[in-house]
């Protein structure tokens, strides 16, 4: 069984770090080799950063459902 207490919570600071890693390791090399254009780079990065509020909402909704079932 996986002990979930070992994992750190997914905070906004950690999310921004993950977004920066996606930018540096994935998107910028693709832009430099002309695989994607600058507009696509902005779009993908915006979607990546916007994921965190959606994630928090999903966790909140899941907690509400679990508390109602108990």
N, C-alpha and C positions, 0 to 999 in steps of 0.2 A: 504494500500500500504506500502511496506517496504522501509524505508529510507536508502539507501545504504551509505549515508554519515556518519552514525553512526558506520559503521564497519571500523576497522583499515586495512590498506593495508597489503597484505600477503608478508612480507619481508623475506629475506633469514635468518635473525636472528630468526624470528618467525618459519620459516620452520625447522631450526635446533632444536629448542626447541620441536616442535611437533615430530620430528624424535627421539629425546632423550626420550620423553614420551612413544612413541611406543616401544622403546627398553626396557625401565625399566618396564613398566606396562604389556606388552604383550609378547615380545620375550624372555626375560630372565626367567620369570617363566616357559614358555613352554620348555626352554632349561634345566632348573633345574629338571623338572619332566620327562625329557627324551622323550618329545613329538616330539621335532625336534633336529637335529644334528647341530653341530657348522657351517658346510658349509651352511646349510639352513638359519641359523641365519645371516650369512654374506650376503647371497643373498637377503633376505627380507629387511635387513637394507640398502643395496646398492640401491635397487629399490626405497625404501622410500626416500632416500636422493636425488636420481636422478629425483624425481618427480618435484622438484622446477623449474629447467630450462624448463621442458616441460610445466609447468603451465604458466611461463612467456611468452613462445612462443605462447601458445594458446590465452592468453590475448592480445598480440601484434597483432596476426592475426585477432582476433575479432574486435579490434579497427580499423584496416585497412579496413575490410569489412564494418563496420558501417560508417566510414568516406566516403567511395566510394558510399554508398547508399544515403547519404544525399546531 
